[in-house]
Amino acid sequence: MGKANRVLLMLISMVVIMITAVGINRAVEQRSTKQWAKERRERYEEARAEVAEIQMTISELSQDPQALEEFIRENQQYFEDGMDVGEGSIGEEAGSEKDQRENQYRESDVSENDISGNDVSGNDISGNSVSGNTISGNSISGNSVSENTVTGNDISGNGISANNLAKESGRSDDGSSVSGNTLLEKRKIRGSYQETILQKERNMEVIEARKVDFSHKKIVCLGDSITAAANLENMEDYQRYSYPFYLKELLNAESVENLGIGGSSIGRYWENAFVDRYQEIPEDADIILVMGGTNDGFCVSQKDFGIMEERKEGTFIGDLDELMRGLKKGYPDAQIVFATPLPNVLHDMLRKERDYLLPQSMIVNVMKELGREYEIPVIDLYNSNVLDSHDAAVIYNYMPDGVHCNPEGYQVLAQQIAAELVRICEMQEEDLEEEL
């Protein structure tokens, strides 16, 4: 065999070895990916079961105001440690998940919230049967009610004038926070139950004084079990107690379609993800309201959360980005509005057992950041201090399982959302008039 042939044979052998090695590496990576996906799914399902157990505990305690308040106090140390997070460190890579949380987030003193100041025992749960609600059938979901911009809620996204937005959102003209803008700051002023009562009155004033005509508007609500009111399935014609039903009445809208599915999430953790079913929204929708994030909070580790630079499919950031981008492209004539999840006691109690879970505020902040990028208004429910189930009086009166509402709670939610939509639409009309 000549020298040239030997060299050629060696080269061929090296290529074969390299191809074989690459094939082996790919096979190992595929097995590793499948194994990780399997473990992640099992972890999600375990968390879902734990949440259902916590729901059951809170539902039982919600019938005893004193026991409920004591339960809340006993678990204060496990509540949200990322409540006052700045928006400048979203989805950045770092070392371990625990180290990253400790570096990026300072612990919030949730005990500052005055639970004892709310007269729980004096409030009426309004006849909603807690024991009758189906808990095991619902994997906790939902975002909920929003605080209106009167008291400093942030509606982000362009298309709304900067000056009006700053005044309405509780931010200065340069976008920096002002006093009372964050959940932690608001909790130090008053408890959530007191804030909820105050906002009910303000919301109705805004709704009744509205200048926008919604009678020709078709509204579609994409969401989870909070939108579906799935926890009231034991009640006859229960969907008439859902917030979309109340929303139609409050705004006198032409129609409000309910696309809420219990247990669904924004990201692709299991079936019925928002990002996989937003195409079901009718093409003639005038307003699309997307409420989600609570179920996502029960799932995501730092790896699941992703990073802004990559926006990888299958991560929360990647799927949320795809959802916003898809809505903007698929429904160019519709007013799209997102709403962040409310802070809920179940999330914090679950983090007690699963320290890999991230603070809800991370989900809130990335939703607001992407909203600004896609010019989608985002109603910041998380920082509203309305219907926050860390307040025992809120659970007793409005949210008997700690995250889902009773009929009165859904009505409060609808009032909040209706007032926010009025503000968004009025500010946009003002901007259009200024342009003309």
Order of alpha helices (4+ residues) and beta strands (2+ residues): alpha-alpha-alpha-beta-alpha-alpha-alpha-beta-alpha-alpha-beta-alpha-beta-alpha-alpha-alpha-beta-alpha-alpha-beta-alpha-alpha
